[in-house]
Amino acid sequence: MHRLHEFEYELYLHPLTGKNDMAHHKSALKRIRSDRKKATQNRYYHKTTRNAVRALRATTDPKKAAEMLPVVSAMLDKLAKNNVIHKNKASNLKSSLAIYIAKL
């Protein structure tokens, strides 16, 4: 069995708890690495989408807001498709943004 050196264990500490993930197989170590990479990407896309929603809500120009809505809706749909946010949350956000634009 492949034994990990102590320095290799340091690479696999849980980012929030700081505890060791206790992976004992190569495939489990790879899964930890790929999960971290995906989590980082998901955090980035989620934050970017939230900023886009904020920017849309801050817009007071109806034309500019109408142009931004399809872009923001697509971003929300992608997050929902990848289970970063719940599909109902995406729908609720898109609906509220559409109502906001209609009121402009």
N, C-alpha and C positions, 0 to 999 in steps of 0.2 A: 504494500500500500504506500502511496506517495504521502510522505509527511511534509507538512508545511513548516518552513523556518519561521522563527518568531517575527522577523521583519515582514513576512508575507501576511501574517495575521493582522498586522497594523493596517494593511490596505483594505481590509474587509470589516471595518468597524461601522456600525450603524450610524448614519449621519445625525440622527436626532438623539438617540439614547446613548451613543458612544459605546454600546456593548458590541461584543464580537458576534458576527452572524453565524459562527460555528459551522462553516462549510467544510466538508471533509472530502468532497469529490471535485474533480476538475469542472464537471458540468455545472455544479452548484456555484462554484466560484465565477464561472462565466455568466451564469444567470444573475448573480449579484451585480457584476459589472454592467451587464446590459440593462438591468432594471434601473440602476443609478443613472445611466445615460438617458434612458427614456424618461425618467422622472425629471431630470434636468430640462430636457426638451419640452416636456409637458408644462412645467412651471413657466418656461419662457413664453410659450404660445398662449397660455392662460393669462399671463400678465399683459402681454401685448394686446390681447383681445379686450381685456378690462380697460386698458388705456384708450383703445379705439371707441369703446362704448362711452367712456367719460368724455372723450373729445366730441362725439356725436351729440351727447346731451348738452354740452357746453355751447354748441353751435346755435346761433340765433338766425342765421340766413337759411330760408327754406330751400333754396336751390342747392346750396352746398350740402345741406343735410340730406336732401333727396338723393344726391350723388353718393353720399357716404353710406347710406342704408344698405344697398346690396352688398357692398364690401364687408361691412360689419356682420351682416346676416350670414354671409359665406363663412366668415371666421367662426361664428358661433356654431354653425352647422358642422364644421370640421371638428371642433372641440367635442361636440355631442357624439359625432360618429366614432371618435376615438375614446369615448367614455372618460374624457377629462372632466366634463360637466355632464349633468343629467340632461336627457333630451327635453324633458319638460321645462327645465330651467332655461335652456336655449330658446324654446318656444315662447316662454313668458317674457324673456328679455326682448326678443324680436317683436313681439306684440306690443310691449310697452314703448319701444322705440318708434314703431309705426304710428302709434297713437300720438306720441310726442310730435312727430313730424307733421301729422295731420292737423294738429292744433296750431302749428306755426303758420 
